[in-house]
Amino acid sequence: MSRRCELTGIGPMVGNNVSHANNKTKRRFLPNLQEVTLISDTLGRSFKLRISSKALRSVDHRGGFDAYMAKAKDAELSDTALKIKKEILKAQAPA
């Protein structure tokens, strides 16, 4: 299981630990990933995704999971999230 957000694509970053004596050692900054269940109103189903807390706030801000997926860029989404997006758009098309 990779340490990458399924909605935003945010992954680990690299930086330095800097001591009081100004010694520098490499370290990794890991994203704050949470396993959450998001509910699609259009499909009437729930989906379990591993997303960052920032992405969870973005989903809330945009007005729900369906609205977020409609505006999300395909390049940022994981394979499973991309399949969910296509299902949602397909279900919204005739309506």
N, CA, C and O atoms as a GROMACS GRO file, in nm:
protein
  380
    1MET      N    1   0.084  -0.117   0.000
    1MET     CA    2   0.000   0.000   0.000
    1MET      C    3   0.089   0.124   0.000
    1MET      O    4   0.169   0.145   0.092
    2SER      N    5   0.075   0.205  -0.102
    2SER     CA    6   0.162   0.321  -0.114
    2SER      C    7   0.114   0.434  -0.023
    2SER      O    8  -0.004   0.441   0.014
    3ARG      N    9   0.205   0.521   0.011
    3ARG     CA   10   0.173   0.638   0.094
    3ARG      C   11   0.138   0.754   0.004
    3ARG      O   12   0.210   0.854   0.000
    4ARG      N   13   0.030   0.741  -0.069
    4ARG     CA   14  -0.011   0.843  -0.164
    4ARG      C   15  -0.162   0.862  -0.154
    4ARG      O   16  -0.237   0.765  -0.148
    5CYS      N   17  -0.206   0.986  -0.152
    5CYS     CA   18  -0.348   1.019  -0.145
    5CYS      C   19  -0.415   0.978  -0.276
    5CYS      O   20  -0.362   1.005  -0.384
    6GLU      N   21  -0.530   0.912  -0.267
    6GLU     CA   22  -0.598   0.862  -0.388
    6GLU      C   23  -0.672   0.972  -0.463
    6GLU      O   24  -0.704   0.954  -0.580
    7LEU      N   25  -0.699   1.085  -0.399
    7LEU     CA   26  -0.771   1.193  -0.466
    7LEU      C   27  -0.680   1.305  -0.514
    7LEU      O   28  -0.701   1.358  -0.623
    8THR      N   29  -0.580   1.342  -0.436
    8THR     CA   30  -0.495   1.455  -0.474
    8THR      C   31  -0.359   1.412  -0.527
    8THR      O   32  -0.290   1.492  -0.590
    9GLY      N   33  -0.319   1.289  -0.503
    9GLY     CA   34  -0.190   1.241  -0.549
    9GLY      C   35  -0.074   1.286  -0.463
    9GLY      O   36   0.042   1.267  -0.501
   10ILE      N   37  -0.101   1.345  -0.347
   10ILE     CA   38   0.006   1.391  -0.258
   10ILE      C   39   0.080   1.270  -0.202
   10ILE      O   40   0.019   1.175  -0.154
   11GLY      N   41   0.214   1.274  -0.208
   11GLY     CA   42   0.298   1.166  -0.158
   11GLY      C   43   0.404   1.218  -0.064
   11GLY      O   44   0.403   1.335  -0.027
   12PRO      N   45   0.497   1.131  -0.024
   12PRO     CA   46   0.603   1.174   0.067
   12PRO      C   47   0.695   1.277   0.003
   12PRO      O   48   0.721   1.274  -0.117
   13MET      N   49   0.743   1.370   0.086
   13MET     CA   50   0.841   1.469   0.042
   13MET      C   51   0.970   1.447   0.121
   13MET      O   52   0.969   1.381   0.225
   14VAL      N   53   1.079   1.502   0.071
   14VAL     CA   54   1.210   1.482   0.133
   14VAL      C   55   1.262   1.615   0.184
   14VAL      O   56   1.244   1.719   0.120
   15GLY      N   57   1.328   1.610   0.299
   15GLY     CA   58   1.386   1.731   0.356
   15GLY      C   59   1.499   1.694   0.450
   15GLY      O   60   1.553   1.583   0.443
   16ASN      N   61   1.534   1.785   0.538
   16ASN     CA   62   1.643   1.763   0.633
   16ASN      C   63   1.596   1.784   0.776
   16ASN      O   64   1.514   1.871   0.804
   17ASN      N   65   1.650   1.701   0.868
   17ASN     CA   66   1.646   1.732   1.010
   17ASN      C   67   1.766   1.822   1.034
   17ASN      O   68   1.877   1.789   0.993
   18VAL      N   69   1.745   1.934   1.100
   18VAL     CA   70   1.856   2.024   1.128
   18VAL      C   71   1.870   2.034   1.279
   18VAL      O   72   1.779   2.078   1.348
   19SER      N   73   1.985   1.993   1.330
   19SER     CA   74   2.011   1.995   1.474
   19SER      C   75   2.052   2.135   1.520
   19SER      O   76   2.070   2.226   1.438
   20HIS      N   77   2.065   2.151   1.650
   20HIS     CA   78   2.107   2.278   1.706
   20HIS      C   79   2.248   2.315   1.658
   20HIS      O   80   2.281   2.433   1.643
   21ALA      N   81   2.330   2.211   1.633
   21ALA     CA   82   2.466   2.233   1.583
   21ALA      C   83   2.469   2.247   1.430
   21ALA      O   84   2.577   2.248   1.370
   22ASN      N   85   2.351   2.258   1.369
   22ASN     CA   86   2.334   2.275   1.225
   22ASN      C   87   2.381   2.153   1.145
   22ASN      O   88   2.419   2.167   1.029
   23ASN      N   89   2.377   2.032   1.207
   23ASN     CA   90   2.400   1.909   1.132
   23ASN      C   91   2.273   1.875   1.057
   23ASN      O   92   2.162   1.888   1.110
   24LYS      N   93   2.289   1.831   0.933
   24LYS     CA   94   2.172   1.800   0.851
   24LYS      C   95   2.168   1.652   0.817
   24LYS      O   96   2.267   1.596   0.768
   25THR      N   97   2.055   1.588   0.843
   25THR     CA   98   2.034   1.449   0.806
   25THR      C   99   1.904   1.439   0.729
   25THR      O  100   1.808   1.510   0.760
   26LYS      N  101   1.898   1.351   0.631
   26LYS     CA  102   1.780   1.336   0.546
   26LYS      C  103   1.663   1.281   0.626
   26LYS      O  104   1.681   1.201   0.718
   27ARG      N  105   1.543   1.326   0.590
   27ARG     CA  106   1.422   1.275   0.650
   27ARG      C  107   1.310   1.281   0.547
   27ARG      O  108   1.322   1.345   0.443
   28ARG      N  109   1.200   1.212   0.578
   28ARG     CA  110   1.083   1.213   0.489
   28ARG      C  111   0.965   1.275   0.561
   28ARG      O  112   0.940   1.248   0.678
   29PHE      N  113   0.892   1.359   0.489
   29PHE     CA  114   0.768   1.416   0.539
   29PHE      C  115   0.654   1.335   0.477
   29PHE      O  116   0.630   1.344   0.357
   30LEU      N  117   0.583   1.257   0.558
   30LEU     CA  118   0.476   1.171   0.508
   30LEU      C  119   0.343   1.245   0.512
   30LEU      O  120   0.318   1.322   0.605
   31PRO      N  121   0.257   1.222   0.414
   31PRO     CA  122   0.125   1.287   0.416
   31PRO      C  123   0.038   1.227   0.526
   31PRO      O  124   0.056   1.112   0.565
   32ASN      N  125  -0.056   1.306   0.575
   32ASN     CA  126  -0.147   1.262   0.680
   32ASN      C  127  -0.261   1.185   0.617
   32ASN      O  128  -0.368   1.241   0.590
   33LEU      N  129  -0.240   1.055   0.592
   33LEU     CA  130  -0.340   0.972   0.525
   33LEU      C  131  -0.438   0.911   0.624
   33LEU      O  132  -0.399   0.865   0.732
   34GLN      N  133  -0.565   0.909   0.584
   34GLN     CA  134  -0.672   0.851   0.665
   34GLN      C  135  -0.753   0.758   0.576
   34GLN      O  136  -0.775   0.787   0.458
   35GLU      N  137  -0.796   0.647   0.632
   35GLU     CA  138  -0.884   0.556   0.559
   35GLU      C  139  -1.027   0.599   0.591
   35GLU      O  140  -1.074   0.582   0.703
   36VAL      N  141  -1.097   0.654   0.492
   36VAL     CA  142  -1.232   0.705   0.513
   36VAL      C  143  -1.330   0.642   0.416
   36VAL      O  144  -1.292   0.592   0.310
   37THR      N  145  -1.456   0.644   0.454
   37THR     CA  146  -1.564   0.596   0.368
   37THR      C  147  -1.640   0.717   0.319
   37THR      O  148  -1.699   0.790   0.399
   38LEU      N  149  -1.640   0.739   0.189
   38LEU     CA  150  -1.710   0.851   0.128
   38LEU      C  151  -1.834   0.799   0.056
   38LEU      O  152  -1.828   0.695  -0.011
   39ILE      N  153  -1.945   0.870   0.070
   39ILE     CA  154  -2.071   0.825   0.013
   39ILE      C  155  -2.105   0.907  -0.111
   39ILE      O  156  -2.102   1.030  -0.108
   40SER      N  157  -2.136   0.838  -0.219
   40SER     CA  158  -2.178   0.902  -0.343
   40SER      C  159  -2.330   0.910  -0.344
   40SER      O  160  -2.398   0.807  -0.339
   41ASP      N  161  -2.384   1.032  -0.352
   41ASP     CA  162  -2.530   1.050  -0.357
   41ASP      C  163  -2.586   1.003  -0.490
   41ASP      O  164  -2.696   0.949  -0.496
   42THR      N  165  -2.512   1.023  -0.597
   42THR     CA  166  -2.557   0.985  -0.730
   42THR      C  167  -2.571   0.834  -0.744
   42THR      O  168  -2.671   0.784  -0.794
   43LEU      N  169  -2.468   0.761  -0.698
   43LEU     CA  170  -2.468   0.616  -0.711
   43LEU      C  171  -2.537   0.546  -0.595
   43LEU      O  172  -2.577   0.430  -0.607
   44GLY      N  173  -2.552   0.616  -0.483
   44GLY     CA  174  -2.614   0.555  -0.366
   44GLY      C  175  -2.526   0.448  -0.302
   44GLY      O  176  -2.576   0.354  -0.240
   45ARG      N  177  -2.395   0.462  -0.318
   45ARG     CA  178  -2.299   0.364  -0.264
   45ARG      C  179  -2.194   0.438  -0.184
   45ARG      O  180  -2.178   0.560  -0.193
   46SER      N  181  -2.121   0.360  -0.104
   46SER     CA  182  -2.009   0.417  -0.030
   46SER      C  183  -1.880   0.356  -0.082
   46SER      O  184  -1.878   0.242  -0.128
   47PHE      N  185  -1.773   0.434  -0.075
   47PHE     CA  186  -1.642   0.392  -0.123
   47PHE      C  187  -1.539   0.414  -0.014
   47PHE      O  188  -1.537   0.520   0.049
   48LYS      N  189  -1.453   0.315   0.008
   48LYS     CA  190  -1.348   0.326   0.107
   48LYS      C  191  -1.220   0.368   0.036
   48LYS      O  192  -1.169   0.296  -0.050
   49LEU      N  193  -1.169   0.486   0.072
   49LEU     CA  194  -1.050   0.541   0.009
   49LEU      C  195  -0.949   0.583   0.114
   49LEU      O  196  -0.985   0.613   0.228
   50ARG      N  197  -0.822   0.585   0.076
   50ARG     CA  198  -0.715   0.631   0.164
   50ARG      C  199  -0.673   0.769   0.114
   50ARG      O  200  -0.600   0.781   0.016
   51ILE      N  201  -0.720   0.872   0.183
   51ILE     CA  202  -0.696   1.008   0.138
   51ILE      C  203  -0.632   1.092   0.248
   51ILE      O  204  -0.637   1.055   0.366
   52SER      N  205  -0.573   1.204   0.210
   52SER     CA  206  -0.510   1.294   0.306
   52SER      C  207  -0.619   1.377   0.374
   52SER      O  208  -0.730   1.391   0.321
   53SER      N  209  -0.586   1.433   0.490
   53SER     CA  210  -0.683   1.515   0.562
   53SER      C  211  -0.713   1.643   0.482
   53SER      O  212  -0.824   1.696   0.491
   54LYS      N  213  -0.617   1.691   0.406
   54LYS     CA  214  -0.639   1.808   0.320
   54LYS      C  215  -0.743   1.776   0.213
   54LYS      O  216  -0.829   1.860   0.183
   55ALA      N  217  -0.736   1.658   0.155
   55ALA     CA  218  -0.833   1.617   0.053
   55ALA      C  219  -0.972   1.603   0.114
   55ALA      O  220  -1.072   1.636   0.049
   56LEU      N  221  -0.980   1.555   0.237
   56LEU     CA  222  -1.108   1.541   0.304
   56LEU      C  223  -1.173   1.677   0.325
   56LEU      O  224  -1.294   1.692   0.308
   57ARG      N  225  -1.093   1.778   0.362
   57ARG     CA  226  -1.146   1.914   0.376
   57ARG      C  227  -1.190   1.970   0.240
   57ARG      O  228  -1.288   2.043   0.232
   58SER      N  229  -1.116   1.934   0.134
   58SER     CA  230  -1.152   1.981   0.000
   58SER      C  231  -1.284   1.920  -0.046
   58SER      O  232  -1.365   1.988  -0.111
   59VAL      N  233  -1.306   1.794  -0.014
   59VAL     CA  234  -1.433   1.728  -0.047
   59VAL      C  235  -1.548   1.800   0.023
   59VAL      O  236  -1.651   1.825  -0.039
   60ASP      N  237  -1.530   1.833   0.150
   60ASP     CA  238  -1.631   1.908   0.225
   60ASP      C  239  -1.655   2.046   0.163
   60ASP      O  240  -1.769   2.089   0.147
   61HIS      N  241  -1.547   2.114   0.128
   61HIS     CA  242  -1.555   2.250   0.074
   61HIS      C  243  -1.629   2.256  -0.059
   61HIS      O  244  -1.705   2.349  -0.084
   62ARG      N  245  -1.607   2.156  -0.143
   62ARG     CA  246  -1.670   2.157  -0.277
   62ARG      C  247  -1.814   2.108  -0.276
   62ARG      O  248  -1.881   2.112  -0.379
   63GLY      N  249  -1.862   2.063  -0.161
   63GLY     CA  250  -2.003   2.026  -0.154
   63GLY      C  251  -2.030   1.878  -0.166
   63GLY      O  252  -2.138   1.839  -0.211
   64GLY      N  253  -1.937   1.794  -0.128
   64GLY     CA  254  -1.960   1.651  -0.128
   64GLY      C  255  -1.870   1.576  -0.225
   64GLY      O  256  -1.798   1.636  -0.305
   65PHE      N  257  -1.877   1.445  -0.215
   65PHE     CA  258  -1.790   1.357  -0.293
   65PHE      C  259  -1.817   1.368  -0.443
   65PHE      O  260  -1.723   1.374  -0.522
   66ASP      N  261  -1.944   1.371  -0.482
   66ASP     CA  262  -1.978   1.378  -0.625
   66ASP      C  263  -1.930   1.509  -0.689
   66ASP      O  264  -1.878   1.508  -0.800
   67ALA      N  265  -1.947   1.619  -0.618
   67ALA     CA  266  -1.904   1.750  -0.670
   67ALA      C  267  -1.752   1.755  -0.681
   67ALA      O  268  -1.698   1.811  -0.776
   68TYR      N  269  -1.683   1.696  -0.583
   68TYR     CA  270  -1.537   1.694  -0.587
   68TYR      C  271  -1.488   1.613  -0.707
   68TYR      O  272  -1.399   1.657  -0.780
   69MET      N  273  -1.546   1.496  -0.728
   69MET     CA  274  -1.502   1.409  -0.838
   69MET      C  275  -1.531   1.471  -0.974
   69MET      O  276  -1.457   1.448  -1.069
   70ALA      N  277  -1.638   1.548  -0.985
   70ALA     CA  278  -1.672   1.612  -1.112
   70ALA      C  279  -1.565   1.714  -1.153
   70ALA      O  280  -1.538   1.730  -1.272
   71LYS      N  281  -1.504   1.782  -1.054
   71LYS     CA  282  -1.404   1.884  -1.084
   71LYS      C  283  -1.260   1.833  -1.076
   71LYS      O  284  -1.167   1.905  -1.113
   72ALA      N  285  -1.240   1.711  -1.028
   72ALA     CA  286  -1.105   1.658  -1.007
   72ALA      C  287  -1.036   1.630  -1.140
   72ALA      O  288  -1.099   1.588  -1.237
   73LYS      N  289  -0.904   1.654  -1.143
   73LYS     CA  290  -0.825   1.625  -1.262
   73LYS      C  291  -0.792   1.477  -1.267
   73LYS      O  292  -0.760   1.416  -1.165
   74ASP      N  293  -0.800   1.419  -1.386
   74ASP     CA  294  -0.776   1.275  -1.402
   74ASP      C  295  -0.632   1.237  -1.367
   74ASP      O  296  -0.608   1.127  -1.317
   75ALA      N  297  -0.537   1.326  -1.391
   75ALA     CA  298  -0.396   1.295  -1.366
   75ALA      C  299  -0.367   1.278  -1.217
   75ALA      O  300  -0.276   1.203  -1.180
   76GLU      N  301  -0.443   1.346  -1.131
   76GLU     CA  302  -0.419   1.338  -0.987
   76GLU      C  303  -0.483   1.215  -0.923
   76GLU      O  304  -0.436   1.168  -0.819
   77LEU      N  305  -0.588   1.162  -0.983
   77LEU     CA  306  -0.664   1.053  -0.923
   77LEU      C  307  -0.593   0.918  -0.940
   77LEU      O  308  -0.522   0.896  -1.038
   78SER      N  309  -0.614   0.830  -0.842
   78SER     CA  310  -0.561   0.694  -0.852
   78SER      C  311  -0.652   0.615  -0.948
   78SER      O  312  -0.755   0.665  -0.993
   79ASP      N  313  -0.612   0.492  -0.979
   79ASP     CA  314  -0.690   0.409  -1.072
   79ASP      C  315  -0.831   0.382  -1.019
   79ASP      O  316  -0.928   0.391  -1.094
   80THR      N  317  -0.842   0.350  -0.890
   80THR     CA  318  -0.974   0.322  -0.832
   80THR      C  319  -1.060   0.448  -0.830
   80THR      O  320  -1.180   0.441  -0.859
   81ALA      N  321  -1.001   0.563  -0.797
   81ALA     CA  322  -1.076   0.688  -0.793
   81ALA      C  323  -1.120   0.728  -0.934
   81ALA      O  324  -1.228   0.785  -0.952
   82LEU      N  325  -1.038   0.699  -1.032
   82LEU     CA  326  -1.074   0.729  -1.172
   82LEU      C  327  -1.194   0.647  -1.217
   82LEU      O  328  -1.282   0.698  -1.286
   83LYS      N  329  -1.198   0.520  -1.178
   83LYS     CA  330  -1.313   0.434  -1.210
   83LYS      C  331  -1.440   0.487  -1.143
   83LYS      O  332  -1.547   0.487  -1.204
   84ILE      N  333  -1.427   0.531  -1.018
   84ILE     CA  334  -1.542   0.586  -0.946
   84ILE      C  335  -1.591   0.713  -1.016
   84ILE      O  336  -1.711   0.733  -1.031
   85LYS      N  337  -1.497   0.798  -1.058
   85LYS     CA  338  -1.534   0.923  -1.127
   85LYS      C  339  -1.611   0.894  -1.254
   85LYS      O  340  -1.711   0.959  -1.282
   86LYS      N  341  -1.565   0.796  -1.332
   86LYS     CA  342  -1.633   0.761  -1.457
   86LYS      C  343  -1.773   0.708  -1.431
   86LYS      O  344  -1.866   0.737  -1.506
   87GLU      N  345  -1.789   0.628  -1.324
   87GLU     CA  346  -1.921   0.577  -1.287
   87GLU      C  347  -2.015   0.691  -1.251
   87GLU      O  348  -2.131   0.692  -1.292
   88ILE      N  349  -1.965   0.788  -1.173
   88ILE     CA  350  -2.046   0.900  -1.129
   88ILE      C  351  -2.088   0.986  -1.249
   88ILE      O  352  -2.205   1.024  -1.260
   89LEU      N  353  -1.993   1.016  -1.338
   89LEU     CA  354  -2.024   1.098  -1.455
   89LEU      C  355  -2.123   1.028  -1.548
   89LEU      O  356  -2.209   1.092  -1.608
   90LYS      N  357  -2.109   0.895  -1.559
   90LYS     CA  358  -2.199   0.816  -1.643
   90LYS      C  359  -2.343   0.818  -1.585
   90LYS      O  360  -2.440   0.827  -1.659
   91ALA      N  361  -2.352   0.811  -1.453
   91ALA     CA  362  -2.484   0.811  -1.389
   91ALA      C  363  -2.548   0.949  -1.395
   91ALA      O  364  -2.671   0.959  -1.400
   92GLN      N  365  -2.468   1.055  -1.394
   92GLN     CA  366  -2.520   1.192  -1.398
   92GLN      C  367  -2.559   1.234  -1.540
   92GLN      O  368  -2.640   1.326  -1.555
   93ALA      N  369  -2.505   1.172  -1.643
   93ALA     CA  370  -2.527   1.213  -1.781
   93ALA      C  371  -2.674   1.213  -1.823
   93ALA      O  372  -2.720   1.314  -1.876
   94PRO      N  373  -2.750   1.106  -1.802
   94PRO     CA  374  -2.890   1.108  -1.847
   94PRO      C  375  -2.979   1.200  -1.763
   94PRO      O  376  -3.084   1.245  -1.810
   95ALA      N  377  -2.938   1.228  -1.641
   95ALA     CA  378  -3.025   1.309  -1.551
   95ALA      C  379  -3.031   1.454  -1.586
   95ALA      O  380  -3.100   1.531  -1.518
   0.00000   0.00000   0.00000
